[in-house]
Amino acid sequence: MTLIATRSLTKTYGGRVTALSDLTVSVEPGIIGLVGANGAGKSTLIKILLGLLPPTTGDVRVFDLDPTTDADAVRARVGYMPEHDCLPPDLSAAELVTHLGRMSGLPRTAARERASEALRHVGLYEERYRQVGGYSTGMKQRVKLAQALVHDPDLLLLDEPTNGLDPAGRDAMLALIQRIGTEFGISVVVCSHLLGEVERICDPLVAIDGGKLLRSDHI
């Protein structure tokens, strides 16, 4: 089964800035690294895979679904961890992850149970009723990972998951991602500008630069 496939995928902004250029790649399930310098087009690709941005030209499939026309079906099977800090500080982790579980279609009780389970998986179970505003950067990153997991997806798209973490925090996050990918059977795309980190847990790697494919183990 092909996890993600693009063919001649191009995205331009205003007809002048090209974020992705003629990108053709196919990726099988597993723990996949999506690497490239900042501004290489990684985040744009993730947003297109989620159906949040339409491609300018070309085709894209996630689980053989077209996110431009089947975005709801894609997002039902995909969890997304955004790069930037986007957590409301006055909510507890339990409230936030439960709410996002409900937005994914889970009933109230199931969302609450799944939120507790997801927070346990990321090591925040004991802290789940604290307000997120009082969390460290590492804890906030784990909350973002928990909300991506809450609806039991088949694929996680993680945008710079070690962003802002110290070396120990980076190691812990990478170990957690590897455990999710191996023990839970969830495919993971780890988007990062740090090749050395991604190589430790990912196989294959997809490298892009200036919106163009540099390397892929599966083309």
N, C-alpha and C positions, 0 to 999 in steps of 0.2 A: 504494500500500500504506500502510495506517495503522500507524504505529509503536506508539503508545500511545493507548488510548481509555478514558475513564472515564464512567460515567453515574450521576448522583446518588450519588456515592461519599461515604460518611460513615464516620468513625471516631471513636468515643468511648471514653474510658477510665473504667471504673468507673461509667458512666452519668452522670458529672458533667462531666468535662473533654472538650470537643469539639476534636479535632485537625484533622479535615476535615469540612466541612459541605456536603453536596449538590453535590459538585464534578463538573461535566460538562465534559470537554475532550477534544479529539482532536488528535493531533500526527502530522505526517508526518515521514519521514526527513530528517536533516540535523544541524546543530549547533544545539541548542535550549537556550535559557536558562530555567531554573526559578528565579524570583527571589521574594524576600519577606524580611521582617525575621526575625530569630531568633525561633523559636517560631511561625512562620506555618503550619507543617504540612508543610514541604518534606521533611524527613527521614522523617516518617511516610508520606508518599506514596511515597517511594523504597522503603521497607521493604515496603509493600503491593505495589508493582510486582514486587519480588523474591520475593514469597510468604513473607516473614519475619513479616508481620503479616496477620491476616485483617481484611477490612473489616467494620464493624458492619452496614451496609446498602449497597446499590448494587452496581454491576458495574464490573469492570476487566479490560482485555485488553492484553497485550503480544504483538505479532506475532500477534494474534487468538487467543492462548492465555490461559487463565484462570490466573493465578498461584496462586490459592487451591486449585486442583485439579491443576494441571500445573506445579508449582514447579520440578521437576527439568528439564523441557523448557525453561522460561523461562530458568533459570540457565545452561543449556548455551549459550544464545545471548547472554547478557548478562554484561558485566563490571562489577564494583562497586568503587568506590574510597571507603572510608568516611571520614568527617570526622576522627575522632579518631585520635591516635597509638595504634596497636594492634600494633606490630611487635615480635617477640621480639628483644631486644638481642643475644643470644649467637649468633644465626645470621647467616651471610653472606647478602647479597642473592640470590646465585645459589642457595643452599640453600632459602631461603624461597620464592622465586618458582617454583623447580622443584617443591617440595612442593605448593604451591597449584595448579600445573598438573596434578599427579597427582591431586589431589582433584577436579579438574574432569574427570577421566576420561582424561587423556593417558597413554600408556605411558611407562615410565621414561626411555628414550632420547629420545623425542619431547618429553617435558616438559623435559628438560635443554637440548635444542636450542632449544626455544621460549623458555625462560627467558633464555638468552643473547641471543636475538634481541630479546626485549622489553626487556631491560636496555640493549641497544645503541640501540634506538629512543628511549629516554628519557635517553640520555647517561650511563649508568652502567657501560658495558661494562668500562672499565679498573678500576673500583672494585668489581667484582661479587663479589670474594672477601673483601672486608673485612666485619667484623661490623657489623651495622646499628646497634648501640649507639654506634658511633663516627661515625655519619653526622650531617651538619648537618640542620636542619629541611627545607631544600629537597631534599636527597638522599632523606630519608625519604618526602617527598611523591612523589618520582619512583619510589621502590620500590613505593609503593601503586598508582601508575598502571601500573607494569610488571606487577604481579600481576593487575590487572584486564584486561590485554591478553593474558596468556599463552596462553589457550585460543582465541584468534582469534575474539572475539565479533562479533556484528553490531551490538551496542548497548553503549555505555558509560554507566553512571550514576555521575557524579562528584559527591560530596557535599563542597562547600566545598574545591575542589582547591587554592586559593591560601591556605588557612588557615595563619597563622603566618609567611608569607613577607614579605620586605622588598620594596620596589617593583621592584627589578631581578628578584628571584625570581618575583614575580607576573607580570611581563612575559614572562619565559622560559616559565613554566608555561602561560600563555594561548597563546603562540605554538606550543608543543608540542601543546596540545589542538587548535588550529586545523589544524595539519599532519596530525594523526591523522585528523581529520574530513574533510579535503579530499583528502589523498593516499592514505589507506588505505581510503577509502570506508566508514568505520565511523560510524554515527550516534552522536551524543554528547548526553547531557543534562547540562548544567552547572548544578548546584544552588548558588546563592550568595545572600548578602544584599547583595552589592555590585553594584547595577544598572549602574553606569558601566563596570565591568570586563566584565560579561557582554555588554553591548551591543556591545563591540568585536569580538566573534567570533561572536556568536549571532544567528540569524534563523531562526525566530521566537522570541518571548519569551512565556512563560507566567508571570503574576504572581499570587501568592496572598497573602491576608492574613487572619489569624484563621481559617484553614482554608477560606476562600471564594475563588472565582475573582474576581480584579480585572480581568484583561485576558488575552486570548489572541489571537494572530494567526490561529489556526485553532481554531474552536469547533465 
